[in-house]
Amino acid sequence: MSHPDPIVETVTTASASPEAGADPSILSSTPQASPTPLAVALTQDGAPELKQHCGALTPRRFDDLPAEMDSLLHSAGVSDLGWRGKILVTGGDRLRWLNGMVSNTVQTLPEGQGNYSFLLSVQGRIQGDCYVYRRADDLLLDTNGDQIQGMMGHLDHFVIMDDVELADVSRQWTALSLAGPGAPQILATLGFRSPATGLENARMSSARIGEVACTLIEAYHVSVPRYELWFAPEHVLAVWETLQAAGAIPCGLDATEALRVLEATPLYGVDLNDRDLPQETAQARALNFSKGCYLGQEIVERIRSRGKVNRQFRQFALQGARPETLPVDLRSADQPVGRITSTASLISAGVPATLALGFIRLEVLERNAEIIYDGGVATLAPPAITRPVAAAR
């Protein structure tokens, strides 16, 4: 299959000045990156180029980017999730305690399911994000690896007289992502029951791939089905090769980040930081307004009663040069009105523009003012831009 130029490219970075809206502590507290288990395993057979992401080094690319994007959007692609980390929460008070620490419900979360949550400060600012999974005897928090240290410190600060224990169990797991319209069929050929689609939350179940015991995550998604397979790190190469033998195409970070931008999903430490408020992120799925009290709830409820925020996370189409470094300011009438935090050129994926993610002040949109950045003009991307590309071939 031929692909038009330019190829798919992404730019994301947490590097920024405080004036651009980033938190300098995100950079100063980030430990030196180590390769993921998959990256280590592939080194034995000539590893692809590695790229730093969320505190880890992960394969950047296996093929040309249009081919990898084509597999994610029209068939199935397998990619590395070894840059994710996990926190185990145990103890008799774990449900009540964690319910008071995150923005989504824990106590009413069904066993075997997970949901997306923010951790907030008393001032309602986002301190991190994660998926919370409820299991029979514990809770498991899944988040970016570079958030683990800060999140552990934040949570531990509020364990006072509670029967709660926290443990970083990141090294006990690694994970692969299987995404694309053909992903359910690949799982079916491997003996999995027909997975659910269109879940509001995530769902977990026990499974096996060959001789490898796995946890299958049926994940929340926007435009194409997405699944995660969690397992012990020593099995990563076996699972990687099995999924490819079943028809999945290996995809690197550049392609999965391009899909993230296409689906307008923010990444903490890149698009979001600890100055942002929950309702500014457009991630309503992270909030539950009937769960009872939790840290930062007063601010969240105050914003809800007021009915609006002053700025919001949006997806843009860029007409002009794609910014080489991020974040970059958005301006209107020579005044700063927002920032671009992630971009992806997706012409070869059927999107006739460079897409960007970032924040914009809402009054600028209300008066339909021109929005510019150094290099071009930014306009709101149509809401349906992620939908037409999802059809399977």
HELIX and SHEET records of a PDB file:
HELIX    1   1 PRO A   18  ALA A   20  5                                   3    
HELIX    2   2 PRO A   24  SER A   28  1                                   5    
HELIX    3   3 PRO A   37  THR A   43  1                                   7    
HELIX    4   4 LEU A   65  HIS A   74  1                                  10    
HELIX    5   5 ARG A   94  ASN A   99  1                                   6    
HELIX    6   6 GLY A  145  GLN A  147  5                                   3    
HELIX    7   7 ILE A  148  ASP A  156  1                                   9    
HELIX    8   8 SER A  170  GLN A  172  5                                   3    
HELIX    9   9 ALA A  183  THR A  189  1                                   7    
HELIX   10  10 PRO A  233  HIS A  235  5                                   3    
HELIX   11  11 VAL A  236  ALA A  245  1                                  10    
HELIX   12  12 LEU A  253  LEU A  262  1                                  10    
HELIX   13  13 PRO A  278  THR A  281  5                                   4    
HELIX   14  14 ALA A  284  ALA A  286  5                                   3    
HELIX   15  15 GLN A  297  ARG A  306  1                                  10    
HELIX   16  16 ILE A  347  ALA A  349  5                                   3    
HELIX   17  17 LEU A  362  GLU A  366  1                                   5    
HELIX   18  18 PRO A  383  THR A  386  5                                   4    
HELIX   19  19 PRO A  388  ALA A  390  5                                   3    
SHEET    1   A 3 GLU A   9  THR A  12  0                                        
SHEET    2   A 3 GLN A 335  SER A 345 -1                                        
SHEET    3   A 3 VAL A 328  SER A 332 -1                                        
SHEET    1   B 6 GLU A   9  THR A  12  0                                        
SHEET    2   B 6 GLN A 335  SER A 345 -1                                        
SHEET    3   B 6 THR A 354  ARG A 361 -1                                        
SHEET    4   B 6 ARG A 311  GLY A 320 -1                                        
SHEET    5   B 6 GLY A 376  LEU A 380 -1                                        
SHEET    6   B 6 ILE A 371  TYR A 373 -1                                        
SHEET    1   C 3 SER A  34  PRO A  35  0                                        
SHEET    2   C 3 ALA A  56  PRO A  59  1                                        
SHEET    3   C 3 LEU A  50  HIS A  53 -1                                        
SHEET    1   D11 GLU A 165  ASP A 168  0                                        
SHEET    2   D11 ARG A  84  THR A  90 -1                                        
SHEET    3   D11 LEU A 139  ASN A 144 -1                                        
SHEET    4   D11 ILE A 126  ARG A 134 -1                                        
SHEET    5   D11 GLN A 113  LEU A 120 -1                                        
SHEET    6   D11 ALA A 202  ILE A 209 -1                                        
SHEET    7   D11 VAL A 212  GLU A 218 -1                                        
SHEET    8   D11 ARG A 226  PHE A 231 -1                                        
SHEET    9   D11 THR A 174  ALA A 179 -1                                        
SHEET   10   D11 GLY A  77  ASP A  80 -1                                        
SHEET   11   D11 ILE A 249  PRO A 250  1                                        
END                                                                             
